[in-house]
Amino acid sequence: MGGVRTALFGCLLAAVVLAGCDRSTATEIKPPRIPSDLHSHVKLGTTTPADVERLFGVPDQREADGALVYESERRRPSGAVERETTTFRFQGGVLSKVCQSRS
């Protein structure tokens, strides 16, 4: 009987540990993915969507027109969270415009 209790306790402990590893909170801040020197990494008229994904990873959104949207959050020194959105727009298969906004 002691072996069964030990096994059950071990399973319970493993379940608690696994549940703790998979948690995420709404207050977590996503690390910035787009560098501040963005324009040294991409070039209008040359950079393709595949180039952007290779540089910055999978986008948070793909718009119907093929634009790639990346979102990140930064904590300012004041403690406030600043949300940044970077949209890469393409025309003829190459980068035509980069839009950045903060809120």
LOTOR-803348 format. One record per atom (N, C-alpha, C, CB): residue number from 0; residue in three letters; atom name; z, y, x. Coordinates in steps of 0.1 Angstrom, whole numbers. Glycine has a CB too. Layout:
residues N
num->NUM	residu->ALA	atome->CA	zz->Z	yy->Y	xx->X
...
END
This chain:
residues 103
num->0	residu->MET	atome->N	zz->0	yy->-12	xx->8
num->0	residu->MET	atome->CA	zz->0	yy->0	xx->0
num->0	residu->MET	atome->C	zz->0	yy->13	xx->9
num->0	residu->MET	atome->CB	zz->12	yy->0	xx->-9
num->1	residu->GLY	atome->N	zz->7	yy->12	xx->20
num->1	residu->GLY	atome->CA	zz->7	yy->24	xx->29
num->1	residu->GLY	atome->C	zz->-6	yy->27	xx->35
num->1	residu->GLY	atome->CB	zz->17	yy->21	xx->40
num->2	residu->GLY	atome->N	zz->-14	yy->17	xx->37
num->2	residu->GLY	atome->CA	zz->-28	yy->19	xx->42
num->2	residu->GLY	atome->C	zz->-37	yy->26	xx->32
num->2	residu->GLY	atome->CB	zz->-34	yy->6	xx->46
num->3	residu->VAL	atome->N	zz->-35	yy->23	xx->19
num->3	residu->VAL	atome->CA	zz->-43	yy->29	xx->9
num->3	residu->VAL	atome->C	zz->-39	yy->44	xx->8
num->3	residu->VAL	atome->CB	zz->-41	yy->22	xx->-5
num->4	residu->ARG	atome->N	zz->-26	yy->47	xx->8
num->4	residu->ARG	atome->CA	zz->-22	yy->61	xx->8
num->4	residu->ARG	atome->C	zz->-27	yy->69	xx->20
num->4	residu->ARG	atome->CB	zz->-6	yy->62	xx->7
num->5	residu->THR	atome->N	zz->-26	yy->63	xx->31
num->5	residu->THR	atome->CA	zz->-31	yy->70	xx->43
num->5	residu->THR	atome->C	zz->-46	yy->72	xx->42
num->5	residu->THR	atome->CB	zz->-29	yy->61	xx->56
num->6	residu->ALA	atome->N	zz->-54	yy->63	xx->37
num->6	residu->ALA	atome->CA	zz->-68	yy->65	xx->35
num->6	residu->ALA	atome->C	zz->-71	yy->76	xx->25
num->6	residu->ALA	atome->CB	zz->-75	yy->52	xx->31
num->7	residu->LEU	atome->N	zz->-63	yy->76	xx->14
num->7	residu->LEU	atome->CA	zz->-65	yy->86	xx->3
num->7	residu->LEU	atome->C	zz->-62	yy->100	xx->9
num->7	residu->LEU	atome->CB	zz->-57	yy->83	xx->-9
num->8	residu->PHE	atome->N	zz->-51	yy->101	xx->17
num->8	residu->PHE	atome->CA	zz->-47	yy->113	xx->23
num->8	residu->PHE	atome->C	zz->-58	yy->118	xx->32
num->8	residu->PHE	atome->CB	zz->-34	yy->112	xx->30
num->9	residu->GLY	atome->N	zz->-64	yy->109	xx->40
num->9	residu->GLY	atome->CA	zz->-74	yy->112	xx->50
num->9	residu->GLY	atome->C	zz->-87	yy->118	xx->42
num->9	residu->GLY	atome->CB	zz->-78	yy->100	xx->58
num->10	residu->CYS	atome->N	zz->-90	yy->111	xx->31
num->10	residu->CYS	atome->CA	zz->-102	yy->116	xx->23
num->10	residu->CYS	atome->C	zz->-99	yy->130	xx->17
num->10	residu->CYS	atome->CB	zz->-105	yy->106	xx->12
num->11	residu->LEU	atome->N	zz->-87	yy->132	xx->12
num->11	residu->LEU	atome->CA	zz->-83	yy->145	xx->6
num->11	residu->LEU	atome->C	zz->-84	yy->156	xx->17
num->11	residu->LEU	atome->CB	zz->-69	yy->144	xx->0
num->12	residu->LEU	atome->N	zz->-78	yy->153	xx->29
num->12	residu->LEU	atome->CA	zz->-79	yy->162	xx->40
num->12	residu->LEU	atome->C	zz->-93	yy->166	xx->44
num->12	residu->LEU	atome->CB	zz->-71	yy->157	xx->52
num->13	residu->ALA	atome->N	zz->-101	yy->156	xx->45
num->13	residu->ALA	atome->CA	zz->-116	yy->158	xx->48
num->13	residu->ALA	atome->C	zz->-122	yy->167	xx->38
num->13	residu->ALA	atome->CB	zz->-123	yy->145	xx->50
num->14	residu->ALA	atome->N	zz->-120	yy->164	xx->25
num->14	residu->ALA	atome->CA	zz->-126	yy->172	xx->14
num->14	residu->ALA	atome->C	zz->-121	yy->187	xx->15
num->14	residu->ALA	atome->CB	zz->-122	yy->166	xx->1
num->15	residu->VAL	atome->N	zz->-109	yy->189	xx->18
num->15	residu->VAL	atome->CA	zz->-104	yy->203	xx->19
num->15	residu->VAL	atome->C	zz->-110	yy->210	xx->31
num->15	residu->VAL	atome->CB	zz->-88	yy->203	xx->21
num->16	residu->VAL	atome->N	zz->-111	yy->203	xx->42
num->16	residu->VAL	atome->CA	zz->-118	yy->209	xx->54
num->16	residu->VAL	atome->C	zz->-132	yy->212	xx->51
num->16	residu->VAL	atome->CB	zz->-117	yy->200	xx->66
num->17	residu->LEU	atome->N	zz->-140	yy->203	xx->45
num->17	residu->LEU	atome->CA	zz->-154	yy->205	xx->42
num->17	residu->LEU	atome->C	zz->-155	yy->217	xx->32
num->17	residu->LEU	atome->CB	zz->-160	yy->193	xx->37
num->18	residu->ALA	atome->N	zz->-147	yy->218	xx->22
num->18	residu->ALA	atome->CA	zz->-148	yy->228	xx->13
num->18	residu->ALA	atome->C	zz->-145	yy->242	xx->19
num->18	residu->ALA	atome->CB	zz->-138	yy->226	xx->1
num->19	residu->GLY	atome->N	zz->-136	yy->242	xx->29
num->19	residu->GLY	atome->CA	zz->-134	yy->255	xx->36
num->19	residu->GLY	atome->C	zz->-145	yy->259	xx->45
num->19	residu->GLY	atome->CB	zz->-121	yy->253	xx->45
num->20	residu->CYS	atome->N	zz->-153	yy->250	xx->50
num->20	residu->CYS	atome->CA	zz->-164	yy->253	xx->59
num->20	residu->CYS	atome->C	zz->-176	yy->259	xx->51
num->20	residu->CYS	atome->CB	zz->-169	yy->241	xx->66
num->21	residu->ASP	atome->N	zz->-177	yy->256	xx->38
num->21	residu->ASP	atome->CA	zz->-188	yy->260	xx->30
num->21	residu->ASP	atome->C	zz->-186	yy->273	xx->22
num->21	residu->ASP	atome->CB	zz->-193	yy->249	xx->21
num->22	residu->ARG	atome->N	zz->-175	yy->279	xx->24
num->22	residu->ARG	atome->CA	zz->-172	yy->291	xx->16
num->22	residu->ARG	atome->C	zz->-179	yy->303	xx->21
num->22	residu->ARG	atome->CB	zz->-157	yy->294	xx->15
num->23	residu->SER	atome->N	zz->-183	yy->312	xx->12
num->23	residu->SER	atome->CA	zz->-188	yy->325	xx->16
num->23	residu->SER	atome->C	zz->-182	yy->335	xx->6
num->23	residu->SER	atome->CB	zz->-203	yy->325	xx->17
num->24	residu->THR	atome->N	zz->-180	yy->347	xx->11
num->24	residu->THR	atome->CA	zz->-174	yy->357	xx->2
num->24	residu->THR	atome->C	zz->-184	yy->368	xx->-1
num->24	residu->THR	atome->CB	zz->-161	yy->363	xx->7
num->25	residu->ALA	atome->N	zz->-182	yy->375	xx->-12
num->25	residu->ALA	atome->CA	zz->-191	yy->386	xx->-16
num->25	residu->ALA	atome->C	zz->-189	yy->397	xx->-6
num->25	residu->ALA	atome->CB	zz->-188	yy->390	xx->-30
num->26	residu->THR	atome->N	zz->-179	yy->398	xx->2
num->26	residu->THR	atome->CA	zz->-176	yy->409	xx->11
num->26	residu->THR	atome->C	zz->-182	yy->407	xx->25
num->26	residu->THR	atome->CB	zz->-162	yy->412	xx->12
num->27	residu->GLU	atome->N	zz->-188	yy->395	xx->27
num->27	residu->GLU	atome->CA	zz->-194	yy->392	xx->40
num->27	residu->GLU	atome->C	zz->-206	yy->402	xx->42
num->27	residu->GLU	atome->CB	zz->-199	yy->378	xx->41
num->28	residu->ILE	atome->N	zz->-207	yy->407	xx->55
num->28	residu->ILE	atome->CA	zz->-218	yy->416	xx->58
num->28	residu->ILE	atome->C	zz->-228	yy->408	xx->66
num->28	residu->ILE	atome->CB	zz->-212	yy->428	xx->66
num->29	residu->LYS	atome->N	zz->-241	yy->409	xx->61
num->29	residu->LYS	atome->CA	zz->-252	yy->403	xx->68
num->29	residu->LYS	atome->C	zz->-255	yy->410	xx->81
num->29	residu->LYS	atome->CB	zz->-264	yy->402	xx->59
num->30	residu->PRO	atome->N	zz->-257	yy->403	xx->92
num->30	residu->PRO	atome->CA	zz->-259	yy->411	xx->104
num->30	residu->PRO	atome->C	zz->-273	yy->418	xx->103
num->30	residu->PRO	atome->CB	zz->-259	yy->401	xx->116
num->31	residu->PRO	atome->N	zz->-274	yy->429	xx->110
num->31	residu->PRO	atome->CA	zz->-287	yy->436	xx->110
num->31	residu->PRO	atome->C	zz->-298	yy->427	xx->117
num->31	residu->PRO	atome->CB	zz->-286	yy->449	xx->118
num->32	residu->ARG	atome->N	zz->-309	yy->426	xx->110
num->32	residu->ARG	atome->CA	zz->-320	yy->418	xx->116
num->32	residu->ARG	atome->C	zz->-331	yy->426	xx->122
num->32	residu->ARG	atome->CB	zz->-326	yy->408	xx->105
num->33	residu->ILE	atome->N	zz->-333	yy->438	xx->117
num->33	residu->ILE	atome->CA	zz->-343	yy->447	xx->122
num->33	residu->ILE	atome->C	zz->-338	yy->457	xx->132
num->33	residu->ILE	atome->CB	zz->-350	yy->455	xx->110
num->34	residu->PRO	atome->N	zz->-342	yy->456	xx->145
num->34	residu->PRO	atome->CA	zz->-337	yy->465	xx->155
num->34	residu->PRO	atome->C	zz->-340	yy->479	xx->153
num->34	residu->PRO	atome->CB	zz->-342	yy->461	xx->169
num->35	residu->SER	atome->N	zz->-331	yy->488	xx->158
num->35	residu->SER	atome->CA	zz->-334	yy->502	xx->156
num->35	residu->SER	atome->C	zz->-346	yy->507	xx->164
num->35	residu->SER	atome->CB	zz->-322	yy->510	xx->162
num->36	residu->ASP	atome->N	zz->-351	yy->500	xx->174
num->36	residu->ASP	atome->CA	zz->-363	yy->504	xx->181
num->36	residu->ASP	atome->C	zz->-375	yy->495	xx->175
num->36	residu->ASP	atome->CB	zz->-362	yy->501	xx->196
num->37	residu->LEU	atome->N	zz->-375	yy->494	xx->162
num->37	residu->LEU	atome->CA	zz->-385	yy->486	xx->155
num->37	residu->LEU	atome->C	zz->-399	yy->489	xx->160
num->37	residu->LEU	atome->CB	zz->-384	yy->489	xx->140
num->38	residu->HIS	atome->N	zz->-403	yy->501	xx->162
num->38	residu->HIS	atome->CA	zz->-417	yy->504	xx->165
num->38	residu->HIS	atome->C	zz->-421	yy->500	xx->179
num->38	residu->HIS	atome->CB	zz->-419	yy->519	xx->164
num->39	residu->SER	atome->N	zz->-412	yy->496	xx->187
num->39	residu->SER	atome->CA	zz->-416	yy->490	xx->200
num->39	residu->SER	atome->C	zz->-419	yy->475	xx->199
num->39	residu->SER	atome->CB	zz->-404	yy->492	xx->210
num->40	residu->HIS	atome->N	zz->-416	yy->469	xx->187
num->40	residu->HIS	atome->CA	zz->-419	yy->455	xx->184
num->40	residu->HIS	atome->C	zz->-431	yy->453	xx->176
num->40	residu->HIS	atome->CB	zz->-407	yy->449	xx->177
num->41	residu->VAL	atome->N	zz->-435	yy->462	xx->168
num->41	residu->VAL	atome->CA	zz->-447	yy->461	xx->159
num->41	residu->VAL	atome->C	zz->-456	yy->472	xx->161
num->41	residu->VAL	atome->CB	zz->-442	yy->460	xx->144
num->42	residu->LYS	atome->N	zz->-469	yy->470	xx->157
num->42	residu->LYS	atome->CA	zz->-479	yy->481	xx->159
num->42	residu->LYS	atome->C	zz->-488	yy->481	xx->147
num->42	residu->LYS	atome->CB	zz->-487	yy->478	xx->172
num->43	residu->LEU	atome->N	zz->-489	yy->493	xx->141
num->43	residu->LEU	atome->CA	zz->-498	yy->494	xx->129
num->43	residu->LEU	atome->C	zz->-513	yy->490	xx->133
num->43	residu->LEU	atome->CB	zz->-498	yy->509	xx->124
num->44	residu->GLY	atome->N	zz->-519	yy->483	xx->124
num->44	residu->GLY	atome->CA	zz->-533	yy->479	xx->127
num->44	residu->GLY	atome->C	zz->-535	yy->467	xx->135
num->44	residu->GLY	atome->CB	zz->-540	yy->490	xx->133
num->45	residu->THR	atome->N	zz->-524	yy->462	xx->140
num->45	residu->THR	atome->CA	zz->-524	yy->450	xx->149
num->45	residu->THR	atome->C	zz->-515	yy->439	xx->145
num->45	residu->THR	atome->CB	zz->-521	yy->454	xx->163
num->46	residu->THR	atome->N	zz->-503	yy->442	xx->141
num->46	residu->THR	atome->CA	zz->-493	yy->432	xx->138
num->46	residu->THR	atome->C	zz->-496	yy->425	xx->125
num->46	residu->THR	atome->CB	zz->-479	yy->438	xx->137
num->47	residu->THR	atome->N	zz->-495	yy->412	xx->125
num->47	residu->THR	atome->CA	zz->-498	yy->404	xx->112
num->47	residu->THR	atome->C	zz->-485	yy->400	xx->106
num->47	residu->THR	atome->CB	zz->-507	yy->391	xx->116
num->48	residu->PRO	atome->N	zz->-486	yy->395	xx->93
num->48	residu->PRO	atome->CA	zz->-474	yy->390	xx->86
num->48	residu->PRO	atome->C	zz->-467	yy->379	xx->94
num->48	residu->PRO	atome->CB	zz->-477	yy->385	xx->72
num->49	residu->ALA	atome->N	zz->-475	yy->370	xx->100
num->49	residu->ALA	atome->CA	zz->-469	yy->359	xx->109
num->49	residu->ALA	atome->C	zz->-462	yy->365	xx->121
num->49	residu->ALA	atome->CB	zz->-480	yy->349	xx->113
num->50	residu->ASP	atome->N	zz->-467	yy->375	xx->127
num->50	residu->ASP	atome->CA	zz->-460	yy->382	xx->138
num->50	residu->ASP	atome->C	zz->-447	yy->387	xx->133
num->50	residu->ASP	atome->CB	zz->-469	yy->393	xx->144
num->51	residu->VAL	atome->N	zz->-446	yy->394	xx->122
num->51	residu->VAL	atome->CA	zz->-434	yy->400	xx->117
num->51	residu->VAL	atome->C	zz->-424	yy->388	xx->114
num->51	residu->VAL	atome->CB	zz->-436	yy->407	xx->103
num->52	residu->GLU	atome->N	zz->-428	yy->377	xx->108
num->52	residu->GLU	atome->CA	zz->-419	yy->366	xx->106
num->52	residu->GLU	atome->C	zz->-414	yy->360	xx->119
num->52	residu->GLU	atome->CB	zz->-425	yy->356	xx->97
num->53	residu->ARG	atome->N	zz->-423	yy->359	xx->129
num->53	residu->ARG	atome->CA	zz->-419	yy->353	xx->142
num->53	residu->ARG	atome->C	zz->-408	yy->362	xx->148
num->53	residu->ARG	atome->CB	zz->-431	yy->352	xx->151
num->54	residu->LEU	atome->N	zz->-410	yy->375	xx->147
num->54	residu->LEU	atome->CA	zz->-400	yy->385	xx->153
num->54	residu->LEU	atome->C	zz->-387	yy->386	xx->145
num->54	residu->LEU	atome->CB	zz->-406	yy->398	xx->153
num->55	residu->PHE	atome->N	zz->-387	yy->386	xx->132
num->55	residu->PHE	atome->CA	zz->-375	yy->389	xx->124
num->55	residu->PHE	atome->C	zz->-371	yy->378	xx->115
num->55	residu->PHE	atome->CB	zz->-378	yy->401	xx->116
num->56	residu->GLY	atome->N	zz->-378	yy->367	xx->115
num->56	residu->GLY	atome->CA	zz->-373	yy->356	xx->106
num->56	residu->GLY	atome->C	zz->-379	yy->356	xx->92
num->56	residu->GLY	atome->CB	zz->-358	yy->355	xx->106
num->57	residu->VAL	atome->N	zz->-375	yy->347	xx->84
num->57	residu->VAL	atome->CA	zz->-380	yy->346	xx->70
num->57	residu->VAL	atome->C	zz->-375	yy->359	xx->63
num->57	residu->VAL	atome->CB	zz->-375	yy->333	xx->63
num->58	residu->PRO	atome->N	zz->-384	yy->365	xx->55
num->58	residu->PRO	atome->CA	zz->-380	yy->377	xx->48
num->58	residu->PRO	atome->C	zz->-371	yy->374	xx->36
num->58	residu->PRO	atome->CB	zz->-392	yy->385	xx->43
num->59	residu->ASP	atome->N	zz->-364	yy->384	xx->31
num->59	residu->ASP	atome->CA	zz->-355	yy->382	xx->19
num->59	residu->ASP	atome->C	zz->-364	yy->382	xx->7
num->59	residu->ASP	atome->CB	zz->-345	yy->393	xx->18
num->60	residu->GLN	atome->N	zz->-375	yy->389	xx->7
num->60	residu->GLN	atome->CA	zz->-384	yy->389	xx->-4
num->60	residu->GLN	atome->C	zz->-399	yy->390	xx->1
num->60	residu->GLN	atome->CB	zz->-381	yy->401	xx->-14
num->61	residu->ARG	atome->N	zz->-408	yy->384	xx->-7
num->61	residu->ARG	atome->CA	zz->-422	yy->385	xx->-5
num->61	residu->ARG	atome->C	zz->-428	yy->391	xx->-18
num->61	residu->ARG	atome->CB	zz->-429	yy->371	xx->-1
num->62	residu->GLU	atome->N	zz->-433	yy->403	xx->-16
num->62	residu->GLU	atome->CA	zz->-438	yy->410	xx->-28
num->62	residu->GLU	atome->C	zz->-452	yy->404	xx->-32
num->62	residu->GLU	atome->CB	zz->-439	yy->425	xx->-26
num->63	residu->ALA	atome->N	zz->-456	yy->407	xx->-44
num->63	residu->ALA	atome->CA	zz->-469	yy->402	xx->-49
num->63	residu->ALA	atome->C	zz->-481	yy->407	xx->-40
num->63	residu->ALA	atome->CB	zz->-471	yy->406	xx->-63
num->64	residu->ASP	atome->N	zz->-480	yy->419	xx->-34
num->64	residu->ASP	atome->CA	zz->-491	yy->424	xx->-26
num->64	residu->ASP	atome->C	zz->-490	yy->419	xx->-12
num->64	residu->ASP	atome->CB	zz->-490	yy->439	xx->-26
num->65	residu->GLY	atome->N	zz->-481	yy->410	xx->-9
num->65	residu->GLY	atome->CA	zz->-480	yy->404	xx->5
num->65	residu->GLY	atome->C	zz->-470	yy->411	xx->14
num->65	residu->GLY	atome->CB	zz->-493	yy->405	xx->11
num->66	residu->ALA	atome->N	zz->-463	yy->422	xx->9
num->66	residu->ALA	atome->CA	zz->-453	yy->429	xx->17
num->66	residu->ALA	atome->C	zz->-442	yy->420	xx->19
num->66	residu->ALA	atome->CB	zz->-449	yy->442	xx->9
num->67	residu->LEU	atome->N	zz->-435	yy->422	xx->31
num->67	residu->LEU	atome->CA	zz->-424	yy->414	xx->35
num->67	residu->LEU	atome->C	zz->-412	yy->424	xx->35
num->67	residu->LEU	atome->CB	zz->-425	yy->407	xx->49
num->68	residu->VAL	atome->N	zz->-401	yy->420	xx->28
num->68	residu->VAL	atome->CA	zz->-389	yy->428	xx->27
num->68	residu->VAL	atome->C	zz->-377	yy->422	xx->33
num->68	residu->VAL	atome->CB	zz->-386	yy->431	xx->12
num->69	residu->TYR	atome->N	zz->-371	yy->429	xx->42
num->69	residu->TYR	atome->CA	zz->-359	yy->425	xx->49
num->69	residu->TYR	atome->C	zz->-347	yy->434	xx->45
num->69	residu->TYR	atome->CB	zz->-361	yy->425	xx->64
num->70	residu->GLU	atome->N	zz->-336	yy->428	xx->42
num->70	residu->GLU	atome->CA	zz->-324	yy->435	xx->38
num->70	residu->GLU	atome->C	zz->-312	yy->432	xx->47
num->70	residu->GLU	atome->CB	zz->-320	yy->432	xx->23
num->71	residu->SER	atome->N	zz->-305	yy->442	xx->51
num->71	residu->SER	atome->CA	zz->-293	yy->440	xx->59
num->71	residu->SER	atome->C	zz->-282	yy->450	xx->55
num->71	residu->SER	atome->CB	zz->-296	yy->441	xx->74
num->72	residu->GLU	atome->N	zz->-270	yy->448	xx->60
num->72	residu->GLU	atome->CA	zz->-259	yy->457	xx->58
num->72	residu->GLU	atome->C	zz->-252	yy->460	xx->71
num->72	residu->GLU	atome->CB	zz->-249	yy->451	xx->47
num->73	residu->ARG	atome->N	zz->-248	yy->472	xx->72
num->73	residu->ARG	atome->CA	zz->-240	yy->476	xx->84
num->73	residu->ARG	atome->C	zz->-228	yy->483	xx->80
num->73	residu->ARG	atome->CB	zz->-249	yy->485	xx->93
num->74	residu->ARG	atome->N	zz->-217	yy->480	xx->87
num->74	residu->ARG	atome->CA	zz->-204	yy->487	xx->85
num->74	residu->ARG	atome->C	zz->-204	yy->499	xx->94
num->74	residu->ARG	atome->CB	zz->-192	yy->478	xx->87
num->75	residu->ARG	atome->N	zz->-202	yy->511	xx->88
num->75	residu->ARG	atome->CA	zz->-202	yy->523	xx->95
num->75	residu->ARG	atome->C	zz->-188	yy->524	xx->101
num->75	residu->ARG	atome->CB	zz->-205	yy->536	xx->86
num->76	residu->PRO	atome->N	zz->-186	yy->533	xx->111
num->76	residu->PRO	atome->CA	zz->-173	yy->535	xx->117
num->76	residu->PRO	atome->C	zz->-162	yy->539	xx->107
num->76	residu->PRO	atome->CB	zz->-173	yy->546	xx->128
num->77	residu->SER	atome->N	zz->-166	yy->545	xx->96
num->77	residu->SER	atome->CA	zz->-157	yy->549	xx->85
num->77	residu->SER	atome->C	zz->-152	yy->537	xx->77
num->77	residu->SER	atome->CB	zz->-163	yy->560	xx->76
num->78	residu->GLY	atome->N	zz->-159	yy->526	xx->79
num->78	residu->GLY	atome->CA	zz->-156	yy->514	xx->71
num->78	residu->GLY	atome->C	zz->-165	yy->512	xx->59
num->78	residu->GLY	atome->CB	zz->-142	yy->515	xx->66
num->79	residu->ALA	atome->N	zz->-173	yy->522	xx->56
num->79	residu->ALA	atome->CA	zz->-182	yy->521	xx->45
num->79	residu->ALA	atome->C	zz->-194	yy->512	xx->49
num->79	residu->ALA	atome->CB	zz->-188	yy->535	xx->41
num->80	residu->VAL	atome->N	zz->-199	yy->505	xx->39
num->80	residu->VAL	atome->CA	zz->-210	yy->495	xx->41
num->80	residu->VAL	atome->C	zz->-223	yy->502	xx->37
num->80	residu->VAL	atome->CB	zz->-208	yy->482	xx->33
num->81	residu->GLU	atome->N	zz->-232	yy->502	xx->47
num->81	residu->GLU	atome->CA	zz->-245	yy->508	xx->45
num->81	residu->GLU	atome->C	zz->-256	yy->497	xx->43
num->81	residu->GLU	atome->CB	zz->-249	yy->518	xx->56
num->82	residu->ARG	atome->N	zz->-263	yy->498	xx->32
num->82	residu->ARG	atome->CA	zz->-274	yy->488	xx->30
num->82	residu->ARG	atome->C	zz->-287	yy->493	xx->35
num->82	residu->ARG	atome->CB	zz->-275	yy->484	xx->15
num->83	residu->GLU	atome->N	zz->-294	yy->485	xx->42
num->83	residu->GLU	atome->CA	zz->-307	yy->490	xx->48
num->83	residu->GLU	atome->C	zz->-318	yy->480	xx->43
num->83	residu->GLU	atome->CB	zz->-307	yy->490	xx->63
num->84	residu->THR	atome->N	zz->-329	yy->486	xx->39
num->84	residu->THR	atome->CA	zz->-341	yy->478	xx->35
num->84	residu->THR	atome->C	zz->-353	yy->482	xx->43
num->84	residu->THR	atome->CB	zz->-344	yy->479	xx->19
num->85	residu->THR	atome->N	zz->-360	yy->472	xx->49
num->85	residu->THR	atome->CA	zz->-372	yy->475	xx->57
num->85	residu->THR	atome->C	zz->-383	yy->467	xx->50
num->85	residu->THR	atome->CB	zz->-370	yy->471	xx->72
num->86	residu->THR	atome->N	zz->-394	yy->474	xx->46
num->86	residu->THR	atome->CA	zz->-405	yy->468	xx->40
num->86	residu->THR	atome->C	zz->-417	yy->469	xx->49
num->86	residu->THR	atome->CB	zz->-408	yy->474	xx->26
num->87	residu->PHE	atome->N	zz->-424	yy->458	xx->52
num->87	residu->PHE	atome->CA	zz->-436	yy->458	xx->60
num->87	residu->PHE	atome->C	zz->-448	yy->456	xx->50
num->87	residu->PHE	atome->CB	zz->-436	yy->447	xx->71
num->88	residu->ARG	atome->N	zz->-457	yy->465	xx->50
num->88	residu->ARG	atome->CA	zz->-469	yy->465	xx->41
num->88	residu->ARG	atome->C	zz->-481	yy->462	xx->50
num->88	residu->ARG	atome->CB	zz->-470	yy->478	xx->33
num->89	residu->PHE	atome->N	zz->-490	yy->454	xx->44
num->89	residu->PHE	atome->CA	zz->-502	yy->450	xx->51
num->89	residu->PHE	atome->C	zz->-515	yy->453	xx->43
num->89	residu->PHE	atome->CB	zz->-501	yy->435	xx->54
num->90	residu->GLN	atome->N	zz->-525	yy->456	xx->51
num->90	residu->GLN	atome->CA	zz->-538	yy->458	xx->45
num->90	residu->GLN	atome->C	zz->-549	yy->452	xx->54
num->90	residu->GLN	atome->CB	zz->-541	yy->474	xx->43
num->91	residu->GLY	atome->N	zz->-557	yy->443	xx->48
num->91	residu->GLY	atome->CA	zz->-567	yy->436	xx->57
num->91	residu->GLY	atome->C	zz->-561	yy->426	xx->66
num->91	residu->GLY	atome->CB	zz->-575	yy->446	xx->64
num->92	residu->GLY	atome->N	zz->-549	yy->421	xx->63
num->92	residu->GLY	atome->CA	zz->-542	yy->412	xx->72
num->92	residu->GLY	atome->C	zz->-534	yy->417	xx->83
num->92	residu->GLY	atome->CB	zz->-552	yy->402	xx->77
num->93	residu->VAL	atome->N	zz->-533	yy->430	xx->84
num->93	residu->VAL	atome->CA	zz->-526	yy->437	xx->95
num->93	residu->VAL	atome->C	zz->-516	yy->447	xx->90
num->93	residu->VAL	atome->CB	zz->-535	yy->443	xx->106
num->94	residu->LEU	atome->N	zz->-506	yy->450	xx->97
num->94	residu->LEU	atome->CA	zz->-496	yy->460	xx->93
num->94	residu->LEU	atome->C	zz->-502	yy->474	xx->91
num->94	residu->LEU	atome->CB	zz->-485	yy->461	xx->104
num->95	residu->SER	atome->N	zz->-499	yy->479	xx->79
num->95	residu->SER	atome->CA	zz->-505	yy->492	xx->76
num->95	residu->SER	atome->C	zz->-494	yy->503	xx->74
num->95	residu->SER	atome->CB	zz->-513	yy->492	xx->63
num->96	residu->LYS	atome->N	zz->-481	yy->498	xx->71
num->96	residu->LYS	atome->CA	zz->-471	yy->508	xx->68
num->96	residu->LYS	atome->C	zz->-457	yy->501	xx->70
num->96	residu->LYS	atome->CB	zz->-472	yy->514	xx->54
num->97	residu->VAL	atome->N	zz->-447	yy->508	xx->75
num->97	residu->VAL	atome->CA	zz->-433	yy->503	xx->75
num->97	residu->VAL	atome->C	zz->-425	yy->513	xx->68
num->97	residu->VAL	atome->CB	zz->-429	yy->500	xx->90
num->98	residu->CYS	atome->N	zz->-417	yy->508	xx->58
num->98	residu->CYS	atome->CA	zz->-408	yy->517	xx->50
num->98	residu->CYS	atome->C	zz->-394	yy->513	xx->52
num->98	residu->CYS	atome->CB	zz->-412	yy->517	xx->35
num->99	residu->GLN	atome->N	zz->-385	yy->522	xx->56
num->99	residu->GLN	atome->CA	zz->-371	yy->519	xx->57
num->99	residu->GLN	atome->C	zz->-363	yy->528	xx->48
num->99	residu->GLN	atome->CB	zz->-367	yy->520	xx->72
num->100	residu->SER	atome->N	zz->-353	yy->522	xx->42
num->100	residu->SER	atome->CA	zz->-344	yy->531	xx->34
num->100	residu->SER	atome->C	zz->-330	yy->526	xx->35
num->100	residu->SER	atome->CB	zz->-348	yy->530	xx->19
num->101	residu->ARG	atome->N	zz->-320	yy->535	xx->34
num->101	residu->ARG	atome->CA	zz->-306	yy->532	xx->35
num->101	residu->ARG	atome->C	zz->-299	yy->537	xx->23
num->101	residu->ARG	atome->CB	zz->-300	yy->538	xx->48
num->102	residu->SER	atome->N	zz->-289	yy->530	xx->19
num->102	residu->SER	atome->CA	zz->-281	yy->535	xx->7
num->102	residu->SER	atome->C	zz->-266	yy->531	xx->10
num->102	residu->SER	atome->CB	zz->-286	yy->528	xx->-6
END
